[in-house]
Each structure stands twice: as C-alpha cells, then as structure tokens.
Amino acid sequence: MGCLFEILVLPFEFIFEFIFGNWFDAMSWIVPNNSGSKIKKFFFKGIIVIECCAFAVISLIGLLTAIFTDLTIFDLWKLIFIPPGISIGQILIGAVVKASNKNNNSDS
C-alpha cells in the first residue's frame, strides 16, 4: 500500500518541487553576486525564502477559499493575483540586476 501511495504522489512531488524550486531561484536573482559578505547574502536569501513561502500560502488560501466557499475569484482577486504579481515584478527586477552584473563584469 505504501508503494502505491509513493507512485501516486511522486509525480506531484516532482512537479511542485520543480515549480517552487525554480520560482525561488528566479526570485533570488535580485541578490547581486557582489553584494558583500556571505552573511549579507544569507540574510537576503532568508528574506526571499520567507517572502516566497508567504506568497505561496496567501495564494493557496485565496484559491481554496474560492473553491470551497460561495465567493468567486473576482471577490478574492487580491489574495490570488497580487502575490504572484509581486513575485513576477521581483523576478523582472532581478533579471535586470543579473544582466547589469554581467555587463559590469565583462567591462572590467
């Protein structure tokens, strides 16, 4: 029975690990490589982990509320769409930071 459970859960585990792992990596682009000491980088990564988990929980609560209550997505759009929007904005800013770091490193 445990083997059957593993077979059923394994694909979902890989999908969610792939999505959240890559999403966290993309959100971490905002921390520049030359940001200073390792403690400072560790602090920034910790903030990003907390932010990523909070956004995931808020969006999940919004989706589950929309599914299991009489409220619609239009009523809960703030809970569902604002956290991913902030994350996408952070990823875009991180892409700019990463591109500017590459340009600065190639000029040196």
C-alpha positions, 0 to 999 in steps of 0.5 A: 500500500505504501508503494502505491501511495509513493507512485501516486504522489511522486509525480506531484512531488516532482512537479511542485518541487520543480515549480517552487524550486525554480520560482525561488531561484528566479526570485533570488536573482535580485541578490547581486553576486557582489553584494558583500559578505556571505552573511549579507547574502544569507540574510537576503536569501532568508528574506526571499525564502520567507517572502516566497513561502508567504506568497505561496500560502496567501495564494493557496488560501485565496484559491481554496477559499474560492473553491470551497466557499460561495465567493468567486475569484473576482471577490478574492482577486487580491489574495490570488493575483497580487502575490504572484504579481509581486513575485513576477515584478521581483523576478523582472527586477532581478533579471535586470540586476543579473544582466547589469552584473554581467555587463559590469563584469565583462567591462572590467 
